[in-house]
Amino acid sequence: MKKVLIILLVFIVISSFSLIGIGCKKDSTEEAMTVNDIEEETVEPEVKSEETKEETNAEEVIQEPKTIVVWTPGSIESPQYKYFEAINKITQEKYNITLDFQPQTMDTYFELLSTSMISKSGPDIFMQWNGIASVIQFGRDGLFLPHNDLISEELLKNVSGWSGVTDPDDGTIWSVPWDWTPAALTYNKVLFEEAGIDFSDFPKIMSWDEFTGICEKLKNADIVPLAFANKQGYFGEWWLASSFGSYFDSNKDMAEYYANESMNSYQFKDACEKFKGLYDSGYFYPGGLTLDFGTEAQSQFATGKVAMQMYLADWWVSFNEGIGDGNVGITAWPNFSDEGKLGSTINGVYGTTLGITSWSKEPEAAMKVLEVVLSPEGAKLYGDIVKSVPLNKSWKPEFEDPDLVAWLDFLALKSSEGEVGDYGWIYAVPEYQGAVWQQNPLYLSGDMTFEELAEELNTARDIK
């Protein structure tokens, strides 16, 4: 019995010294430990409060590998593709989230979204234009998830443009504001010089006679003046929407018109007749009524087939790459209204948004992606790569292209004078957009009169 007690006593003493030694070793090496050393340690699980458990679980969900699918209209040649490649590197490093960016042609974009909603599959995030007629209606129709509970106070404070994505009926936020894009014309300086056109005083807003005079000079020099692709009517809608601001003195006036007035009016008739006049005069790229806007219109300009193109901010880089840096100029969208009549110089501006789909299985991870896109870092990348105007309030333009800088300075001046405004159609019912897409190609081709076009649009808007 004594031997047993002695053996136990010796074992306890040895064990005690061993434990003390381990404790001393840990204390002496704790500061030198790496992250890997800590991860390899075996630690007994501790009892946590319910709140702590929820925080840990949330972190673990985000840290698991995720893939978020993003759709925008465009192609892999678009600078947006390079942009999302850059965002992908950040989201992979910070959150283990991989972006699968899938640009879609404009002709199939909305059809694919509708199919996705029915099948509850497709993108986690998609791009849409803001306003009641687009992003808010899409939210009401079930394509977007309500974002109120996903958006942080920091985003609400640091990003502008929330009114364009917030439902006026109940305050639901249907997506997040992304960028701000002005309506403008890009022009090929080489082709302008061949036609003997002086562009030294651009940018400016041209009168209608000045603009059509430039088109006639280009045509006489055997140069196609304007890009054109209107298979589904999108191009015509953009032309009419971009031109319409010059008939009004404020956004409010334009919004009230779209909400209440008949399309069989002086303003809309004049805009339509001027647009058709360009078509009838042969100023548009031939055969454009059968060509897809998303894949054809940009390439017509970027490959030097036409002298002018409606400007989309995210195509500035591609245009310079295609035509040659320094050969692409930018100026204001022409003033459609007759000089001396209404004569407003309001310039059309529209914003785009990115929203999480109602069927996304990873809304929290998708919001992490949007937080990166909307962060100061994401905004700087967007400005540098896409050459557009992101809506993070901290962003400052650092463009090196002198023409683009001059253009933005011009818009800033016009904005301070109250002469820059949203596209009017963002206030219109979505049925109006669909009707324009379907009917304006028929009007341009001569298969429909203006009066018939106006009647179709009024029926879509339920206005007598």
PAZATOR-929677 format. One record per residue (C-alpha): residue number from 1; z, x, y. Coordinates in steps of 0.2 Angstrom, whole numbers. Example, Ala and Ser with C-alpha at 12.3 -4.5 7.8 and 13.67 -1.06 7.14 Angstrom:
REM residues 2
     n      c3      c1      c2
     1      39      62     -22
     2      36      68      -5
//
This chain:
REM residues 464
     n      c3      c1      c2
     1       0       0       0
     2       4      14      12
     3     -13      22       8
     4     -22       6      12
     5     -12       5      29
     6     -16      23      33
     7     -35      21      29
     8     -35       5      40
     9     -26      14      55
    10     -38      29      54
    11     -53      17      54
    12     -47       7      69
    13     -44      24      79
    14     -61      30      74
    15     -69      14      79
    16     -60      13      96
    17     -66      31     100
    18     -84      26      95
    19     -84      11     106
    20     -76      21     121
    21     -90      34     118
    22    -104      21     118
    23     -97      13     134
    24     -96      30     142
    25    -114      34     137
    26    -120      18     144
    27    -111      21     161
    28    -118      38     163
    29    -136      33     159
    30    -137      16     167
    31    -144      22     184
    32    -158      32     175
    33    -164      17     164
    34    -182      11     166
    35    -188      -7     164
    36    -193      -4     147
    37    -176       3     142
    38    -168     -13     148
    39    -180     -24     139
    40    -177     -15     123
    41    -158     -17     124
    42    -151     -31     113
    43    -140     -42     123
    44    -130     -57     117
    45    -136     -73     125
    46    -125     -80     138
    47    -121     -98     141
    48    -130    -104     157
    49    -129    -119     168
    50    -142    -132     167
    51    -149    -127     184
    52    -150    -109     178
    53    -159    -114     162
    54    -172    -124     172
    55    -176    -109     183
    56    -178     -97     169
    57    -189    -109     159
    58    -200    -112     175
    59    -202     -93     176
    60    -206     -91     158
    61    -220    -105     159
    62    -229     -96     173
    63    -227     -79     164
    64    -236     -85     149
    65    -255     -82     148
    66    -264     -96     157
    67    -282     -99     161
    68    -287    -110     176
    69    -305    -116     178
    70    -312    -118     195
    71    -327    -127     201
    72    -337    -126     217
    73    -355    -130     221
    74    -365    -114     222
    75    -371    -101     210
    76    -365     -84     204
    77    -375     -76     219
    78    -363     -85     231
    79    -350     -74     239
    80    -337     -86     233
    81    -340     -79     215
    82    -335     -61     222
    83    -320     -69     231
    84    -313     -78     215
    85    -316     -62     206
    86    -304     -53     218
    87    -292     -68     217
    88    -292     -67     198
    89    -285     -49     199
    90    -271     -55     209
    91    -266     -70     199
    92    -268     -60     183
    93    -256     -46     190
    94    -243     -58     198
    95    -243     -72     186
    96    -253     -68     170
    97    -265     -82     176
    98    -284     -79     172
    99    -297     -88     183
   100    -312     -95     175
   101    -324     -98     190
   102    -338    -109     186
   103    -350    -113     200
   104    -361    -129     198
   105    -377    -134     206
   106    -376    -147     219
   107    -387    -159     209
   108    -375    -160     195
   109    -359    -157     203
   110    -353    -175     206
   111    -360    -181     190
   112    -350    -168     180
   113    -334    -172     189
   114    -336    -190     185
   115    -339    -185     166
   116    -324    -174     167
   117    -313    -188     173
   118    -318    -199     159
   119    -316    -186     146
   120    -300    -179     155
   121    -307    -161     153
   122    -316    -149     164
   123    -310    -139     179
   124    -291    -138     184
   125    -296    -135     202
   126    -312    -141     211
   127    -319    -140     229
   128    -323    -155     240
   129    -326    -158     258
   130    -311    -166     267
   131    -310    -183     275
   132    -308    -201     271
   133    -325    -202     264
   134    -323    -188     252
   135    -307    -180     246
   136    -296    -194     250
   137    -307    -207     241
   138    -308    -194     226
   139    -289    -194     226
   140    -289    -213     226
   141    -302    -214     212
   142    -291    -203     201
   143    -300    -186     202
   144    -286    -177     211
   145    -268    -176     207
   146    -255    -181     221
   147    -250    -164     228
   148    -234    -168     238
   149    -222    -162     224
   150    -232    -146     221
   151    -234    -140     239
   152    -221    -129     246
   153    -214    -130     263
   154    -220    -113     267
   155    -238    -118     263
   156    -236    -134     274
   157    -230    -123     288
   158    -242    -108     287
   159    -259    -118     283
   160    -268    -129     295
   161    -279    -144     292
   162    -267    -155     282
   163    -273    -171     291
   164    -290    -170     283
   165    -282    -171     265
   166    -268    -183     268
   167    -271    -202     264
   168    -268    -212     280
   169    -262    -226     270
   170    -247    -219     261
   171    -246    -200     265
   172    -252    -194     248
   173    -258    -176     250
   174    -274    -175     238
   175    -278    -157     240
   176    -275    -141     251
   177    -286    -136     266
   178    -297    -121     262
   179    -309    -116     276
   180    -317    -122     292
   181    -336    -121     293
   182    -347    -124     308
   183    -365    -132     307
   184    -377    -119     313
   185    -394    -111     311
   186    -398     -94     304
   187    -414     -86     308
   188    -424     -71     302
   189    -426     -59     316
   190    -441     -51     308
   191    -451     -67     306
   192    -446     -72     324
   193    -453     -56     331
   194    -469     -58     321
   195    -471     -75     329
   196    -467     -68     347
   197    -451     -78     349
   198    -437     -71     360
   199    -420     -73     353
   200    -411     -62     365
   201    -401     -76     373
   202    -394     -83     356
   203    -382     -90     352
   204    -384    -105     362
   205    -386    -124     359
   206    -405    -127     361
   207    -413    -143     368
   208    -424    -153     356
   209    -439    -147     365
   210    -434    -129     364
   211    -431    -130     345
   212    -447    -139     341
   213    -456    -126     352
   214    -449    -113     341
   215    -455    -122     325
   216    -472    -124     332
   217    -474    -105     336
   218    -468    -101     319
   219    -481    -113     311
   220    -495    -106     322
   221    -491     -89     315
   222    -492     -95     297
   223    -473     -94     295
   224    -464    -109     287
   225    -451    -114     300
   226    -437    -122     290
   227    -429    -122     273
   228    -429    -138     264
   229    -424    -145     247
   230    -419    -164     247
   231    -422    -169     229
   232    -405    -179     228
   233    -404    -182     247
   234    -390    -170     251
   235    -400    -159     262
   236    -405    -174     273
   237    -387    -180     274
   238    -382    -164     280
   239    -396    -163     293
   240    -392    -180     300
   241    -373    -177     300
   242    -375    -160     308
   243    -386    -167     322
   244    -376    -183     325
   245    -362    -175     335
   246    -374    -172     350
   247    -375    -191     353
   248    -356    -192     356
   249    -343    -185     368
   250    -329    -184     356
   251    -324    -185     338
   252    -315    -201     341
   253    -331    -209     348
   254    -341    -203     333
   255    -328    -209     321
   256    -327    -227     329
   257    -346    -228     328
   258    -346    -224     309
   259    -332    -236     306
   260    -339    -251     316
   261    -357    -249     323
   262    -373    -254     314
   263    -384    -240     309
   264    -399    -249     317
   265    -394    -242     334
   266    -402    -230     346
   267    -392    -215     341
   268    -395    -216     322
   269    -414    -221     325
   270    -417    -207     336
   271    -409    -194     324
   272    -419    -201     310
   273    -435    -201     319
   274    -432    -183     325
   275    -428    -178     307
   276    -444    -186     300
   277    -454    -179     314
   278    -450    -162     308
   279    -455    -167     291
   280    -471    -175     297
   281    -475    -160     307
   282    -475    -148     292
   283    -460    -138     298
   284    -451    -140     282
   285    -454    -130     266
   286    -468    -139     257
   287    -463    -149     241
   288    -445    -149     246
   289    -442    -167     242
   290    -443    -162     223
   291    -432    -146     225
   292    -413    -145     222
   293    -403    -140     237
   294    -390    -130     228
   295    -403    -118     220
   296    -418    -118     231
   297    -414    -120     250
   298    -403    -104     251
   299    -416     -94     241
   300    -430    -100     252
   301    -422     -91     267
   302    -414     -77     258
   303    -431     -71     251
   304    -440     -72     268
   305    -450     -88     263
   306    -444     -97     279
   307    -439     -92     296
   308    -423    -103     298
   309    -410    -111     287
   310    -395    -123     290
   311    -380    -111     290
   312    -367    -112     277
   313    -353     -99     281
   314    -352     -93     263
   315    -370     -88     262
   316    -370     -76     277
   317    -367     -61     265
   318    -381     -66     253
   319    -393     -69     268
   320    -389     -51     274
   321    -391     -44     257
   322    -408     -53     254
   323    -416     -50     271
   324    -408     -34     276
   325    -392     -31     286
   326    -395     -34     304
   327    -410     -45     302
   328    -401     -61     301
   329    -396     -70     317
   330    -385     -85     319
   331    -386     -98     333
   332    -380    -116     336
   333    -387    -132     328
   334    -400    -139     340
   335    -395    -153     351
   336    -403    -169     344
   337    -399    -180     358
   338    -412    -181     372
   339    -407    -168     386
   340    -402    -178     401
   341    -396    -194     392
   342    -381    -191     381
   343    -383    -173     381
   344    -366    -169     373
   345    -364    -151     366
   346    -352    -156     353
   347    -355    -145     338
   348    -352    -151     320
   349    -338    -143     310
   350    -332    -148     293
   351    -319    -141     281
   352    -318    -139     263
   353    -303    -141     252
   354    -297    -136     234
   355    -288    -148     224
   356    -280    -149     207
   357    -287    -162     195
   358    -277    -177     188
   359    -281    -171     170
   360    -276    -153     172
   361    -263    -148     159
   362    -257    -133     170
   363    -254    -141     187
   364    -240    -128     191
   365    -250    -113     187
   366    -265    -121     196
   367    -254    -122     212
   368    -249    -104     210
   369    -268    -100     211
   370    -269    -110     227
   371    -254    -102     234
   372    -263     -85     232
   373    -279     -92     239
   374    -270     -99     254
   375    -259     -84     257
   376    -262     -71     271
   377    -269     -59     257
   378    -280     -72     250
   379    -286     -77     268
   380    -290     -59     272
   381    -300     -58     256
   382    -309     -74     261
   383    -314     -68     278
   384    -319     -51     272
   385    -329     -57     257
   386    -336     -74     261
   387    -337     -72     280
   388    -330     -89     283
   389    -314     -95     292
   390    -299     -98     281
   391    -286    -110     286
   392    -271     -98     285
   393    -263     -98     302
   394    -260     -79     301
   395    -278     -74     298
   396    -287     -65     312
   397    -306     -61     311
   398    -311     -44     307
   399    -330     -46     305
   400    -341     -31     308
   401    -357     -41     310
   402    -360     -42     329
   403    -370     -58     327
   404    -357     -67     317
   405    -343     -61     330
   406    -354     -67     344
   407    -356     -84     336
   408    -337     -86     332
   409    -334     -81     350
   410    -346     -94     356
   411    -338    -108     345
   412    -321    -103     351
   413    -327    -106     369
   414    -335    -122     364
   415    -319    -127     355
   416    -308    -124     371
   417    -320    -135     380
   418    -318    -149     368
   419    -336    -148     362
   420    -333    -144     343
   421    -330    -158     331
   422    -329    -164     314
   423    -344    -171     305
   424    -343    -190     308
   425    -347    -195     290
   426    -330    -189     284
   427    -323    -205     292
   428    -336    -216     284
   429    -334    -225     267
   430    -340    -215     252
   431    -353    -228     248
   432    -362    -223     264
   433    -364    -205     258
   434    -372    -211     242
   435    -384    -223     251
   436    -390    -209     262
   437    -392    -198     247
   438    -403    -211     238
   439    -413    -218     253
   440    -417    -204     265
   441    -430    -195     254
   442    -439    -212     253
   443    -438    -213     272
   444    -445    -196     274
   445    -459    -199     262
   446    -464    -215     271
   447    -459    -226     257
   448    -446    -234     267
   449    -446    -239     286
   450    -431    -235     297
   451    -426    -253     298
   452    -425    -254     279
   453    -415    -238     279
   454    -403    -245     292
   455    -401    -261     282
   456    -397    -251     266
   457    -384    -241     275
   458    -376    -256     283
   459    -375    -265     266
   460    -367    -250     259
   461    -354    -250     273
   462    -352    -269     272
   463    -357    -270     291
   464    -368    -284     296
//
